[in-house]
Amino acid sequence: MFEAINSPWLVPFDGSFMRADMPTAVDDVPDKKSYKKKLAGLVDELDDLQRRLYASDKYSVLLIFQAMDAAGKDSTIRAVLSGVNPAGFQVCSFKQPSAEELDHDFLWRSAKRLPQRGRIGVFNRSYYEETLVVRVHPEYLQGQKLPHKLDLGTLWQERFESIRDHEKHLARNGTVILKFWLNVSPEEQKRRFLSRIDEQHKNWKFSAGDVKERSHWQDYMHAYEEALNETSRPWAPWYAIPADDKSFMRLSVASIIVDSLSKLDLQYPEVTRAQREKIRGMRELLEK
């Protein structure tokens, strides 16, 4: 079973993660030219790894991105996966659940969208929303048609247990799970919201609801801290990536993905002697 690579941003597996100890920014920020060169190199490596992942057809890869609004999930996914063959990966965004989805358990809608072997799947938000936004707004539980009387004293632990079991099952069956929390500061989030208001071409991104959620910042931070502590495991690690500088964030995410897939020793399938003979026969047929 896959085990996490080491990183300064790896959330420990012993429940000792303290959000307040993790920086949202670092001093070692690459200049623009260096950033573009390094990212391009990592994107090329990821493209090669994805081709071998597809050809070997043994593993699937699931990348989960969670963050506060305006942390850079969309742009990071776009930048890191820009060079990967579109036939080899899929992106799924999870927003407010539909009526059909509410008629199933909270893992159902994401389980339907898991990547098949040989593919990279990206979850832009995920089943973790059920322990984050729903925890901050427990009134949302009223629409989930749960069969038992709600006990908020046990519900979140039950959901963490379900998530741990789910992810361990996936890992045992060949899914490499990498989870990224893009750790943005409230000050940087404010700056990005103002940019969405001031720059006309960004107006479409602005949502008054996103600003309203800022009043629950500390509740969200508590929910993230517990979720990461309860579900970061060697086979499904969390990485708390400083997100105030987007170039550093993207390089960090790309590097962790490339290093993780490199550990799999992905190889193109070997061609047998009989297959080679058949290929040579086809060549002769084509030449005639």
BANU-575080 format. One line per 8 residues: their letters; for each residue x, y, z of C-alpha. Coordinates in steps of 0.1 Angstrom, whole numbers, plus 5000, padded with zeros to 4 digits. Layout:
! residues N
a	X Y Z | ...
END
This chain:
! residues 288
mfeainsp	5000 5000 5000 | 5012 5035 4991 | 5029 5055 5019 | 5033 5092 5020 | 5065 5110 5011 | 5081 5133 5036 | 5075 5170 5033 | 5076 5201 5056
wlvpfdgs	5039 5204 5049 | 5029 5168 5057 | 5003 5166 5084 | 5015 5141 5110 | 4996 5109 5116 | 4996 5110 5154 | 4970 5137 5158 | 4995 5164 5168
fmradmpt	4988 5188 5140 | 4983 5224 5152 | 4970 5247 5125 | 4984 5278 5143 | 5019 5263 5139 | 5016 5261 5101 | 5026 5292 5081 | 5004 5306 5054
avddvpdk	5034 5322 5038 | 5072 5315 5034 | 5102 5337 5028 | 5117 5315 5000 | 5094 5326 4972 | 5107 5320 4937 | 5110 5349 4912 | 5087 5348 4882
ksykkkla	5113 5334 4858 | 5125 5307 4882 | 5089 5298 4890 | 5079 5293 4854 | 5110 5271 4847 | 5105 5249 4877 | 5068 5245 4872 | 5073 5236 4835
glvdeldd	5098 5210 4845 | 5074 5194 4870 | 5045 5195 4846 | 5066 5177 4820 | 5075 5150 4846 | 5039 5147 4856 | 5029 5142 4820 | 5054 5114 4816
lqrrlyas	5043 5098 4849 | 5007 5099 4838 | 5014 5082 4805 | 5031 5054 4824 | 5003 5053 4850 | 4978 5048 4821 | 4999 5022 4803 | 5006 5001 4835
dkysvlli	4969 5002 4844 | 4974 4991 4880 | 4970 5023 4900 | 4946 5052 4901 | 4954 5086 4916 | 4930 5107 4936 | 4940 5143 4944 | 4917 5161 4969
fqamdaag	4918 5199 4973 | 4902 5217 5002 | 4905 5253 5012 | 4887 5285 5022 | 4873 5305 4993 | 4899 5324 4971 | 4928 5302 4984 | 4936 5292 4948
kdstirav	4922 5257 4943 | 4910 5262 4907 | 4942 5280 4895 | 4965 5254 4912 | 4946 5225 4896 | 4948 5243 4862 | 4985 5252 4865 | 4998 5218 4878
lsgvnpag	4978 5196 4854 | 4980 5219 4823 | 5004 5195 4805 | 4986 5162 4813 | 4967 5145 4785 | 4931 5154 4791 | 4922 5117 4783 | 4942 5107 4814
fqvcsfkq	4925 5128 4841 | 4892 5141 4853 | 4882 5170 4876 | 4850 5169 4897 | 4837 5199 4917 | 4813 5193 4946 | 4789 5220 4954 | 4755 5219 4972
psaeeldh	4742 5183 4970 | 4712 5176 4948 | 4680 5160 4958 | 4692 5126 4944 | 4725 5129 4963 | 4707 5137 4996 | 4688 5104 4991 | 4721 5085 4996
dflwrsak	4749 5085 5022 | 4774 5114 5022 | 4801 5094 5004 | 4779 5082 4975 | 4782 5112 4952 | 4820 5112 4953 | 4823 5074 4951 | 4806 5076 4917
rlpqrgri	4833 5099 4905 | 4864 5080 4916 | 4891 5076 4889 | 4895 5043 4872 | 4929 5025 4871 | 4954 5044 4849 | 4937 5078 4855 | 4942 5108 4878
gvfnrsyy	4911 5121 4894 | 4908 5155 4910 | 4882 5164 4936 | 4878 5202 4939 | 4862 5200 4974 | 4850 5166 4984 | 4833 5145 5010 | 4853 5164 5035
eetlvvrv	4827 5192 5032 | 4805 5170 5053 | 4829 5176 5082 | 4837 5212 5074 | 4809 5235 5060 | 4782 5212 5075 | 4800 5213 5109 | 4801 5251 5108
hpeylqgq	4765 5251 5096 | 4748 5221 5113 | 4714 5234 5101 | 4723 5218 5068 | 4719 5184 5084 | 4681 5189 5085 | 4680 5182 5047 | 4700 5150 5049
klphkldl	4672 5127 5060 | 4694 5110 5085 | 4675 5080 5101 | 4685 5087 5137 | 4682 5116 5161 | 4711 5139 5156 | 4739 5138 5182 | 4765 5163 5173
gtlwqerf	4786 5149 5201 | 4793 5117 5181 | 4783 5126 5145 | 4817 5141 5134 | 4837 5112 5149 | 4814 5088 5131 | 4820 5106 5098 | 4857 5107 5103
esirdhek	4856 5069 5109 | 4837 5064 5077 | 4862 5085 5058 | 4892 5066 5072 | 4876 5033 5064 | 4867 5045 5029 | 4902 5058 5021 | 4919 5027 5035
hlarngtv	4897 5005 5013 | 4906 5026 4982 | 4943 5026 4991 | 4943 4988 4995 | 4928 4985 4960 | 4954 5006 4943 | 4942 5042 4946 | 4970 5067 4955
ilkfwlnv	4953 5094 4977 | 4970 5128 4981 | 4951 5155 5000 | 4960 5192 4999 | 4947 5219 5023 | 4956 5252 5008 | 4963 5273 5039 | 4955 5309 5031
speeqkrr	4955 5337 5057 | 4924 5359 5063 | 4944 5389 5052 | 4953 5374 5019 | 4918 5362 5013 | 4905 5397 5019 | 4930 5411 4994 | 4918 5386 4968
flsrideq	4882 5393 4974 | 4889 5430 4969 | 4907 5422 4937 | 4876 5404 4925 | 4855 5435 4932 | 4880 5461 4918 | 4891 5442 4886 | 4861 5440 4862
hknwkfsa	4873 5408 4845 | 4872 5391 4879 | 4837 5403 4889 | 4822 5370 4879 | 4842 5352 4906 | 4828 5374 4934 | 4801 5360 4957 | 4786 5379 4986
gdvkersh	4782 5345 5004 | 4819 5340 5004 | 4824 5373 5023 | 4797 5363 5047 | 4815 5331 5055 | 4845 5351 5068 | 4826 5357 5100 | 4830 5320 5107
wqdymhay	4867 5319 5101 | 4877 5305 5135 | 4850 5278 5133 | 4863 5267 5100 | 4899 5266 5113 | 4888 5244 5142 | 4869 5221 5118 | 4900 5219 5095
eealnets	4924 5212 5123 | 4903 5183 5136 | 4895 5169 5102 | 4932 5168 5092 | 4942 5153 5125 | 4916 5126 5123 | 4922 5116 5086 | 4959 5121 5078
rpwapwya	4973 5086 5074 | 5003 5072 5056 | 4981 5058 5028 | 4960 5090 5026 | 4981 5119 5038 | 4972 5156 5042 | 4996 5183 5032 | 4989 5218 5046
ipaddksf	5004 5240 5019 | 5011 5277 5025 | 4988 5295 5001 | 4994 5332 5004 | 5019 5330 4975 | 5004 5312 4946 | 5036 5304 4928 | 5051 5287 4959
mrlsvasi	5018 5269 4965 | 5017 5255 4930 | 5053 5244 4930 | 5048 5226 4963 | 5017 5208 4952 | 5033 5198 4918 | 5065 5186 4936 | 5046 5164 4961
ivdslskl	5025 5148 4933 | 5056 5141 4911 | 5076 5127 4940 | 5047 5105 4951 | 5040 5090 4916 | 5078 5085 4911 | 5078 5062 4941 | 5054 5038 4923
dlqypevt	5081 5028 4898 | 5056 5030 4869 | 5067 5011 4838 | 5053 5005 4804 | 5041 4969 4800 | 5067 4945 4786 | 5061 4931 4751 | 5065 4893 4748
raqrekir	5084 4876 4721 | 5052 4864 4705 | 5038 4899 4705 | 5069 4912 4689 | 5067 4886 4662 | 5031 4896 4656 | 5041 4933 4654 | 5068 4925 4628
gmrellek	5042 4906 4608 | 5019 4936 4608 | 5048 4958 4597 | 5055 4935 4567 | 5018 4935 4559 | 5016 4973 4559 | 5048 4976 4538 | 5032 4953 4511
END
